[in-house]
Amino acid sequence: MEGNSNASVAPTGQFAREQADRLLGLLAVQIARTIRSHGAAEVHDLRVAIRRFLSVLAALKPCFPRNESAKIRRELKKIMPRAGNVRDGDIALRLLAKLTPQASGAARRLRTERQAAAKTLAVSLKRWVRRSSSAAWRTALHGEAGEDFRNNPLGAAAAAALPRMAKEYFRCGKNAVREKATAEELHRFRIAAKNLRYTLEVFAPAYGDSVNGLRQQLKGVQTLLGGINDCATVRRMASRLDGCEEILEALKKRQRKKTAEFREHWAAAFSNGTEAARWVECLRNPAGGRGVARKPPARSAPLTMAAGRAASA
C-alpha cells in the first residue's frame, strides 16, 4: 500500500483492520503454497509473510483485542522456528556448494535433516488450515479494542513509535560496528534492523516517498548482516558433523570477510554522525515532512533478487 496525502490522517483503527485483513489473506495464500511445495523460495516467502503480519499486530497492538492478538502471535511464533529450521538447511546447502567441493558428505547429511524439518513444518501448516485459522483469526481481530488509540490519526501513531525504534537501531549499530563487537551485539543489531524495517513498512503509507531512502538503506544493511548470520548459522550446523574442519575454516574466513564489508558499508553511509538525527527527524514528520530521500551510497550491496530474499529473511 503506497503512501498518499490522506494516509497520515486516516483513523489508525481503520488502517489497522485493513492491513491485518490484507496481510492475513496473503499469509493464508502463502501457507497453502508452502504445503504444496516446501522449496526454498516458498519457505522464505512464508517467513516473510509471517513477519509482516506479526509486525502489524505489534506496531498497531492497541487496535486489536489483547487476548486474541496474543494467542495469534503465540501460534505464529510456534511455526516460525519450524520454518527457520528448513531455511537454515537451505542456507547451509547453498553455502556449502559455494565453499568447497569436499562438502558432499556434509551436504547429504544436512539435506536429510532439511527434508525432515520440511515435513515437520508441513504438518503444522496443515493443522493451521484444518482449524480454519484464517477465518477465526479475522473474526477475532475485528473485536473491540482501545478506541482512543484507534481513533488517532495514523501519522500520530507512526510518529510515536518509529523515532524511538530508529534511535535503538543506531545505538545497536554503533555497538555492532566496533572492531571487538561480540556476536551477541551483531545479533541485537540485526534484530533492531529487522524490527525497524518491518515496522516502517507498516507505517509507510503515512510518509509517502519521504522514507524511500531509509527503506533502501535498511535493506542494504540487512543484506550484509544476513550474510554474517548465515555464516554463523552454518558454522553451528557443521560443528555437529564429523570431518568438517575444512568447511568450518572456510566459513570462518567468509564470516570475517562479510563482517568487514558490513563495517565498510556502515562507515561509508553513517560515519558523519548526522544520519541518526536526520532519520529521527524524518520519522517524526509523517506525510511528507523533511525526509531522507536519497539513495544508499555507491558502496551499498547491490540488491539482486537473491539479496532481497536474504534481507527479508
C-alpha positions as CSV (number, residue, x, y, z in Angstrom):
1,M,0.0,0.0,0.0
2,E,1.7,3.2,-1.2
3,G,1.6,6.4,0.7
4,N,-0.8,9.2,-0.1
5,S,-1.7,12.6,1.2
6,N,-4.6,11.4,3.3
7,A,-3.0,8.3,4.8
8,S,-1.4,10.1,7.8
9,V,-4.7,11.5,8.9
10,A,-6.7,8.3,8.4
11,P,-8.0,6.7,11.7
12,T,-5.4,4.2,12.9
13,G,-8.1,1.7,13.8
14,Q,-9.5,1.6,10.2
15,F,-6.0,1.3,8.8
16,A,-5.0,-1.5,11.3
17,R,-8.1,-3.6,10.3
18,E,-7.5,-3.2,6.6
19,Q,-3.8,-4.1,6.9
20,A,-4.4,-7.1,9.2
21,D,-7.1,-8.4,6.8
22,R,-4.8,-7.9,3.8
23,L,-1.7,-9.5,5.4
24,L,-3.7,-12.4,6.9
25,G,-5.0,-13.1,3.4
26,L,-1.5,-13.1,2.0
27,L,-0.3,-15.3,4.8
28,A,-3.1,-17.9,4.1
29,V,-2.2,-18.0,0.4
30,Q,1.5,-18.5,1.3
31,I,0.7,-21.2,3.8
32,A,-1.2,-23.1,1.0
33,R,1.7,-22.7,-1.4
34,T,4.2,-23.9,1.2
35,I,2.0,-27.0,1.9
36,R,2.1,-27.8,-1.8
37,S,5.8,-27.2,-2.2
38,H,8.4,-27.0,0.6
39,G,11.0,-25.4,-1.7
40,A,13.5,-22.7,-0.5
41,A,11.6,-19.8,-2.1
42,E,8.2,-20.9,-0.6
43,V,9.6,-21.3,2.9
44,H,11.4,-18.0,2.6
45,D,8.2,-16.2,1.5
46,L,6.3,-17.9,4.3
47,R,8.7,-16.5,6.9
48,V,8.3,-13.0,5.3
49,A,4.5,-13.3,5.3
50,I,4.5,-14.2,9.0
51,R,6.9,-11.4,9.9
52,R,4.8,-8.8,8.1
53,F,1.6,-9.9,9.7
54,L,3.3,-10.0,13.1
55,S,4.6,-6.5,12.5
56,V,1.1,-5.1,12.1
57,L,-0.1,-6.9,15.2
58,A,2.9,-5.4,17.2
59,A,3.0,-1.9,15.7
60,L,-0.7,-1.4,16.0
61,K,-1.2,-3.6,19.1
62,P,-3.8,-1.3,20.8
63,C,-6.1,-1.6,17.8
64,F,-6.7,-5.3,18.3
65,P,-8.3,-7.3,21.2
66,R,-5.4,-8.0,23.6
67,N,-6.1,-11.7,24.4
68,E,-6.9,-12.7,20.8
69,S,-3.9,-10.9,19.4
70,A,-1.6,-12.5,21.9
71,K,-3.0,-16.0,21.0
72,I,-2.4,-15.4,17.3
73,R,1.2,-14.2,18.0
74,R,1.9,-17.3,20.1
75,E,0.6,-19.6,17.3
76,L,2.8,-17.9,14.7
77,K,5.8,-18.0,16.9
78,K,5.5,-21.8,17.1
79,I,5.5,-22.0,13.3
80,M,8.4,-19.6,12.8
81,P,11.2,-21.9,14.3
82,R,10.0,-24.8,12.2
83,A,10.2,-22.7,9.1
84,G,13.5,-21.4,10.4
85,N,14.9,-24.9,10.6
86,V,14.1,-25.5,6.9
87,R,15.5,-22.1,6.0
88,D,18.7,-22.9,7.8
89,G,19.1,-26.1,5.9
90,D,18.7,-24.2,2.6
91,I,21.3,-21.7,3.6
92,A,23.7,-24.4,4.7
93,L,23.3,-26.3,1.4
94,R,23.8,-23.1,-0.7
95,L,26.9,-22.0,1.2
96,L,28.5,-25.5,1.2
97,A,28.1,-25.7,-2.6
98,K,29.9,-22.4,-2.9
99,L,32.7,-23.0,-0.4
100,T,34.2,-26.4,-1.2
101,P,33.7,-29.5,-3.4
102,Q,34.7,-31.6,-0.4
103,A,31.4,-30.8,1.4
104,S,29.4,-33.5,-0.4
105,G,29.2,-35.8,2.7
106,A,28.1,-33.0,5.0
107,A,25.7,-31.8,2.4
108,R,24.0,-35.2,2.2
109,R,23.5,-35.3,6.0
110,L,22.2,-31.7,6.0
111,R,19.9,-32.4,3.2
112,T,18.3,-35.3,5.1
113,E,17.9,-33.0,8.1
114,R,16.3,-30.4,5.9
115,Q,13.8,-32.9,4.5
116,A,12.8,-33.9,8.0
117,A,12.4,-30.3,9.0
118,A,10.2,-29.6,6.0
119,K,7.9,-32.5,6.9
120,T,7.5,-31.2,10.4
121,L,6.7,-27.7,9.1
122,A,4.1,-29.1,6.6
123,V,2.3,-30.9,9.5
124,S,2.0,-27.7,11.5
125,L,0.8,-25.8,8.4
126,K,-1.8,-28.4,7.6
127,R,-3.1,-28.3,11.2
128,W,-3.4,-24.5,10.8
129,V,-5.6,-25.0,7.7
130,R,-7.7,-27.7,9.2
131,R,-8.6,-25.4,12.1
132,S,-9.8,-22.8,9.7
133,S,-7.4,-20.4,11.4
134,S,-7.6,-17.7,8.8
135,A,-11.3,-17.1,9.2
136,A,-11.1,-17.5,13.0
137,W,-8.3,-15.0,13.3
138,R,-10.0,-12.5,11.0
139,T,-13.1,-12.6,13.2
140,A,-11.1,-12.4,16.4
141,L,-9.1,-9.3,15.3
142,H,-12.3,-7.4,14.5
143,G,-13.3,-7.4,18.1
144,E,-13.4,-4.3,20.4
145,A,-10.1,-2.8,21.4
146,G,-8.7,0.6,22.6
147,E,-10.9,3.1,20.9
148,D,-8.9,6.1,21.9
149,F,-5.8,4.8,20.0
150,R,-7.9,3.5,17.1
151,N,-9.4,7.0,16.5
152,N,-6.0,8.7,16.5
153,P,-4.6,9.6,13.0
154,L,-2.2,7.0,11.6
155,G,0.6,9.7,11.4
156,A,0.4,10.2,15.2
157,A,0.9,6.5,15.8
158,A,3.8,6.4,13.4
159,A,5.5,9.4,14.9
160,A,5.2,7.9,18.4
161,A,6.8,4.6,17.5
162,L,9.3,5.0,14.8
163,P,11.7,7.7,16.1
164,R,12.3,5.6,19.2
165,M,13.0,2.5,17.1
166,A,15.4,4.5,14.9
167,K,17.3,5.6,18.0
168,E,17.6,2.0,19.1
169,Y,18.7,1.0,15.7
170,F,21.6,3.5,15.6
171,R,22.6,2.7,19.2
172,C,22.8,-1.0,18.4
173,G,24.6,-0.2,15.1
174,K,27.3,1.8,16.9
175,N,28.0,-1.2,19.2
176,A,27.9,-3.7,16.3
177,V,30.4,-1.8,14.1
178,R,33.1,-1.8,16.7
179,E,36.2,-3.9,15.9
180,K,35.7,-6.0,19.0
181,A,31.9,-6.3,18.7
182,T,30.6,-9.6,20.1
183,A,28.3,-12.0,18.2
184,E,25.5,-11.0,20.6
185,E,25.9,-7.3,19.7
186,L,25.7,-8.1,16.0
187,H,22.7,-10.3,16.6
188,R,21.0,-7.5,18.6
189,F,21.6,-5.1,15.8
190,R,20.2,-7.5,13.2
191,I,17.0,-7.8,15.2
192,A,16.8,-4.0,15.7
193,A,17.2,-3.5,11.9
194,K,14.6,-6.1,11.1
195,N,12.1,-4.7,13.6
196,L,12.6,-1.1,12.3
197,R,12.3,-2.2,8.7
198,Y,9.1,-4.2,9.1
199,T,7.5,-1.5,11.3
200,L,8.5,1.2,8.8
201,E,6.7,-0.9,6.1
202,V,3.6,-0.9,8.3
203,F,3.6,2.9,8.6
204,A,5.0,3.7,5.2
205,P,1.6,4.9,3.8
206,A,1.7,7.8,6.4
207,Y,5.1,9.0,4.9
208,G,4.8,8.6,1.2
209,D,8.1,8.9,-0.7
210,S,9.9,10.6,2.1
211,V,11.1,7.3,3.6
212,N,12.2,5.5,0.4
213,G,15.8,6.3,1.1
214,L,15.5,4.9,4.6
215,R,13.9,1.7,3.4
216,Q,16.7,1.1,0.8
217,Q,19.4,1.8,3.4
218,L,17.8,-0.7,5.8
219,K,17.7,-3.3,3.1
220,G,21.3,-2.8,2.3
221,V,22.3,-3.2,6.0
222,Q,20.1,-6.2,6.4
223,T,21.6,-7.9,3.4
224,L,25.1,-7.6,4.9
225,L,24.0,-8.6,8.4
226,G,22.2,-11.6,6.8
227,G,25.4,-12.7,5.2
228,I,27.2,-12.7,8.5
229,N,24.4,-14.5,10.2
230,D,24.3,-17.2,7.5
231,C,27.9,-18.0,8.1
232,A,27.4,-18.2,11.9
233,T,24.3,-20.4,11.4
234,V,26.1,-22.8,9.1
235,R,29.1,-23.0,11.3
236,R,26.9,-24.1,14.2
237,M,25.3,-26.8,12.0
238,A,28.6,-28.0,10.6
239,S,30.2,-28.2,14.0
240,R,27.9,-31.1,14.9
241,L,29.2,-33.1,12.0
242,D,32.4,-35.1,11.8
243,G,35.1,-34.3,9.2
244,C,34.1,-30.7,8.7
245,E,37.3,-28.9,9.8
246,E,38.0,-27.5,6.3
247,I,34.4,-26.4,5.9
248,L,34.5,-24.7,9.3
249,E,37.6,-22.8,8.4
250,A,36.2,-21.7,5.1
251,L,33.0,-20.5,6.9
252,K,35.1,-18.6,9.5
253,K,37.0,-16.8,6.7
254,R,33.8,-15.9,4.9
255,Q,32.3,-14.6,8.1
256,R,35.3,-12.3,8.7
257,K,35.0,-11.0,5.2
258,K,31.3,-10.3,5.5
259,T,31.8,-8.6,8.8
260,A,34.5,-6.3,7.2
261,E,32.1,-5.5,4.4
262,F,29.4,-4.5,6.9
263,R,31.8,-2.2,8.7
264,E,32.9,-0.6,5.5
265,H,29.3,0.0,4.4
266,W,28.4,1.5,7.8
267,A,31.4,3.8,7.7
268,A,30.5,5.0,4.2
269,A,26.8,5.5,5.0
270,F,26.8,6.8,8.5
271,S,30.3,8.0,9.6
272,N,29.4,11.7,9.5
273,G,27.3,11.3,12.7
274,T,24.3,13.2,11.4
275,E,22.3,10.4,9.9
276,A,20.7,9.3,13.1
277,A,19.3,12.8,13.7
278,R,18.1,13.0,10.1
279,W,16.3,9.7,10.3
280,V,14.6,10.6,13.6
281,E,13.6,14.0,12.2
282,C,12.1,12.3,9.1
283,L,10.2,9.8,11.2
284,R,8.8,12.5,13.4
285,N,7.1,14.1,10.4
286,P,4.7,11.9,8.5
287,A,3.0,12.9,5.3
288,G,6.0,14.5,3.5
289,G,8.0,16.0,6.3
290,R,11.7,16.6,5.7
291,G,12.8,13.2,4.8
292,V,15.9,11.2,3.8
293,A,15.0,10.6,0.2
294,R,18.5,9.9,-1.2
295,K,19.6,6.5,-2.4
296,P,22.1,4.4,-0.5
297,P,25.8,5.2,-1.1
298,A,27.5,3.6,-4.0
299,R,29.3,1.1,-1.8
300,S,26.0,-0.4,-0.7
301,A,25.5,-4.1,-1.5
302,P,23.5,-4.4,-4.8
303,L,20.0,-5.8,-4.1
304,T,19.6,-8.6,-6.6
305,M,16.6,-10.8,-6.2
306,A,18.6,-13.3,-4.1
307,A,19.9,-10.4,-1.9
308,G,16.4,-9.1,-1.5
309,R,15.4,-12.5,-0.2
310,A,18.3,-12.6,2.2
311,A,17.4,-9.1,3.5
312,S,13.8,-10.2,4.1
313,A,14.6,-13.5,5.8
